[in-house]
Amino acid sequence: MPNILPWLAVFLIKDASSFPEGAPWGTANFDSEQSCAACHFDYDPIFNSDALLVEGLPDRLLAGTSHEIVITLESLEALTAGFQMLASKGQFTSIEHHTEYIGSAIRSTKATNNANGFSWSLIWTAPPKPNTKVLFYLAVTGANGDGSPFGDLIHFWSFETLVQ
């Protein structure tokens, strides 16, 4: 009987690095079947994580206004990190090299390393119509840097607001 372990290792390594340019769109929604936690499953995800800081989204949003949002993961354990953010309405714009956006979704395309934590800046523009509910989903992976889905911790955050 042939030894299948080398082939199995090849497939596992391929799966572990299947998304080197960022997670598939939509994985920041923790209710999704294909959330970040579906692949990074070693630890239970942390919901509304205290390690996440989201600055720049005021409690009161005005229709059509743009806001610079800074996402920070404060983690001493993570060696590298990445993020994805979704909004039910409005548009994101990338202001950093290693992020990309498609309408109401934005993600990092390259893991970042930082001795003091990890942060990303982006622009979100509120929808032009007042009295619109907007739901934000954010997922940040605090990873161990080995390129596999094992040993990584997913931090989820969500926020709902009304555009006035």
C-alpha positions as CSV (number, residue, x, y, z in Angstrom):
1,M,0.0,0.0,0.0
2,P,1.5,3.4,-1.0
3,N,2.2,5.9,1.7
4,I,-0.3,8.7,1.4
5,L,1.1,11.0,4.0
6,P,3.3,13.0,1.6
7,W,0.2,13.7,-0.6
8,L,-1.9,14.5,2.4
9,A,0.7,17.0,3.6
10,V,0.7,18.7,0.2
11,F,-3.1,19.1,0.3
12,L,-3.0,20.4,3.9
13,I,-0.3,22.9,3.1
14,K,-2.1,24.1,0.0
15,D,-5.3,24.6,2.0
16,A,-3.4,26.4,4.7
17,S,-2.2,29.0,2.3
18,S,-5.2,29.0,-0.1
19,F,-5.8,32.7,0.4
20,P,-2.3,34.4,0.5
21,E,-3.8,37.7,-0.8
22,G,-6.7,37.9,1.7
23,A,-9.6,36.0,2.9
24,P,-12.6,35.4,0.6
25,W,-15.1,38.3,0.5
26,G,-17.8,38.0,3.1
27,T,-15.9,36.0,5.7
28,A,-16.0,38.9,8.3
29,N,-19.7,38.0,8.9
30,F,-19.6,35.6,11.8
31,D,-23.1,34.3,10.8
32,S,-21.7,33.2,7.4
33,E,-21.0,29.5,6.8
34,Q,-17.6,30.6,5.5
35,S,-16.6,33.0,8.2
36,C,-12.9,33.4,9.2
37,A,-13.6,31.0,12.1
38,A,-14.5,28.2,9.6
39,C,-10.8,27.9,8.5
40,H,-9.1,29.2,11.7
41,F,-10.8,26.8,14.1
42,D,-8.1,25.9,16.7
43,Y,-9.6,28.4,19.2
44,D,-13.1,29.6,19.7
45,P,-13.5,33.1,18.1
46,I,-13.8,36.1,20.4
47,F,-16.9,38.1,19.7
48,N,-16.9,41.9,20.4
49,S,-13.3,41.4,21.3
50,D,-11.7,43.8,23.8
51,A,-8.4,43.4,21.7
52,L,-10.1,45.3,18.8
53,L,-10.3,49.1,18.7
54,V,-12.3,50.7,16.0
55,E,-12.0,54.5,15.8
56,G,-13.7,57.0,13.5
57,L,-17.3,55.7,13.5
58,P,-19.3,58.3,15.4
59,D,-22.6,57.2,17.1
60,R,-24.3,59.6,14.7
61,L,-23.6,59.3,11.0
62,L,-24.8,61.8,8.4
63,A,-25.9,60.7,5.0
64,G,-23.1,61.0,2.4
65,T,-20.3,61.8,4.8
66,S,-16.9,60.1,4.7
67,H,-15.1,58.8,7.8
68,E,-11.6,57.7,8.3
69,I,-11.7,54.5,10.3
70,V,-8.7,53.0,12.1
71,I,-8.8,49.4,13.1
72,T,-6.3,48.2,15.7
73,L,-5.6,44.8,17.1
74,E,-3.8,45.0,20.4
75,S,-2.3,41.5,20.8
76,L,1.0,40.5,22.3
77,E,0.5,36.9,21.2
78,A,0.0,37.5,17.4
79,L,3.0,37.6,15.2
80,T,1.0,38.8,12.2
81,A,-2.5,39.8,11.4
82,G,-5.1,40.6,8.7
83,F,-8.6,42.0,8.6
84,Q,-11.8,42.1,6.6
85,M,-14.7,44.6,7.2
86,L,-18.1,44.6,5.7
87,A,-20.9,47.2,5.7
88,S,-24.5,46.5,4.8
89,K,-24.6,50.0,3.1
90,G,-22.1,52.6,2.0
91,Q,-18.7,52.4,0.3
92,F,-15.2,51.7,1.5
93,T,-12.1,53.3,0.0
94,S,-8.6,52.0,0.6
95,I,-5.9,54.4,1.7
96,E,-3.1,51.9,2.4
97,H,-1.0,49.8,0.0
98,H,-1.9,46.4,1.4
99,T,-5.7,46.7,1.4
100,E,-8.3,46.3,-1.3
101,Y,-12.0,47.1,-1.5
102,I,-15.1,46.2,-3.5
103,G,-17.9,48.6,-2.6
104,S,-19.1,47.8,0.9
105,A,-16.2,45.4,1.7
106,I,-12.5,46.0,2.4
107,R,-9.7,43.6,3.4
108,S,-6.0,43.4,4.0
109,T,-4.0,41.7,1.2
110,K,-0.8,41.3,3.1
111,A,-0.3,40.3,6.7
112,T,1.3,43.1,8.8
113,N,3.8,42.9,11.6
114,N,4.1,45.5,14.3
115,A,5.8,45.3,17.7
116,N,3.0,47.5,19.2
117,G,0.0,45.7,17.7
118,F,-1.5,46.0,14.2
119,S,-3.5,48.7,12.6
120,W,-5.1,49.7,9.3
121,S,-6.7,52.9,8.1
122,L,-9.5,53.1,5.6
123,I,-12.3,55.4,4.5
124,W,-16.0,54.6,4.7
125,T,-18.7,56.8,3.0
126,A,-22.2,56.7,4.4
127,P,-25.0,56.0,2.0
128,P,-26.7,59.2,0.6
129,K,-30.1,58.3,1.9
130,P,-31.0,59.3,5.5
131,N,-32.8,56.9,7.9
132,T,-30.8,54.0,6.6
133,K,-29.6,51.3,9.0
134,V,-26.0,50.1,8.5
135,L,-24.6,47.0,10.0
136,F,-20.8,46.6,10.2
137,Y,-18.9,43.3,10.5
138,L,-15.2,43.1,11.3
139,A,-13.0,40.1,11.5
140,V,-9.3,40.3,12.5
141,T,-7.0,37.3,12.5
142,G,-4.3,37.3,15.1
143,A,-2.0,34.7,13.6
144,N,1.1,32.9,14.7
145,G,2.9,33.4,11.4
146,D,3.3,29.8,10.3
147,G,1.1,30.2,7.2
148,S,-1.4,27.6,8.4
149,P,-4.9,28.0,9.9
150,F,-3.8,26.4,13.1
151,G,-2.9,28.4,16.2
152,D,-4.6,31.6,15.0
153,L,-7.2,33.5,16.9
154,I,-10.2,35.3,15.2
155,H,-11.6,38.4,16.7
156,F,-15.1,39.5,15.6
157,W,-16.8,42.8,16.1
158,S,-20.1,44.1,14.9
159,F,-21.8,47.5,15.1
160,E,-25.2,48.8,13.9
161,T,-26.1,52.4,13.4
162,L,-28.6,54.6,11.7
163,V,-27.6,57.1,9.1
164,Q,-29.4,60.4,9.6
